[in-house]
Amino acid sequence: MRKTMKGKKMKKSKLLGILGGLGPLATAYFYELVTALTSAECDQDHIDMVISSRASTPDRSAFILGKSQDDPLPIMVEEAKKLELTESKTQATLYDGRTGDAFDRPVTVGFMHFLT
């Protein structure tokens, strides 16, 4: 638990990790959308986020189209691992859809959103 300035306890929030910087303005726009579409009465109600914005990542489109030999994947994986290794790694208990039994360990839950 963390405390507010008034000493009240707040529920510990999960952290959203964003692999951005692959078009810095797209990352900024995505952050703006998440903030604008979050139902919040005060700043502390918003989603906690960590954004990896490594703009020097080789151009994905040029690589996919064969216009560049610079593969962006190794850098993207490196940055994703940095997000994965934070203390606030988002995990959930996964249940078998057939039996309802919980799996042995929590799994990392998330989604990837690519803006092109």
C-alpha positions, 0 to 999 in steps of 0.5 A, spaced: 500 500 500 502 507 498 499 513 502 497 519 499 499 526 502 493 526 507 495 519 510 490 515 507 492 508 504 491 507 497 490 501 493 496 499 490 495 499 482 498 495 477 503 498 472 502 499 464 508 498 460 508 501 453 514 499 448 513 506 444 518 510 441 517 507 434 514 514 432 515 518 438 509 522 436 504 516 436 507 514 443 505 521 445 498 520 442 497 513 445 499 516 452 494 522 451 488 517 449 489 512 455 489 519 459 483 522 456 479 515 456 481 513 463 475 515 468 478 519 473 476 524 478 483 526 480 490 525 478 491 519 482 486 515 479 489 515 472 493 508 470 500 508 472 505 507 466 512 506 464 513 508 457 520 506 453 521 511 448 527 509 444 526 513 438 533 510 435 530 504 434 531 502 426 525 503 422 521 497 422 517 499 415 524 500 412 526 493 414 519 490 413 519 493 406 526 490 404 529 497 404 534 496 410 538 491 413 537 494 420 533 489 424 529 493 429 527 486 433 533 486 437 532 493 440 525 492 441 526 485 445 531 489 449 526 494 451 521 489 452 525 486 457 526 492 461 519 493 462 518 486 464 523 486 469 520 492 473 517 490 480 510 492 478 510 486 472 503 485 471 501 478 473 494 474 474 492 467 476 490 463 469 485 458 470 483 452 466 477 454 462 475 447 462 476 445 469 476 452 473 483 449 476 488 455 477 495 454 474 501 453 478 504 460 477 501 467 475 502 469 468 504 476 465 498 479 462 498 484 457 497 486 450 501 489 444 498 495 440 502 497 434 500 504 431 503 504 423 
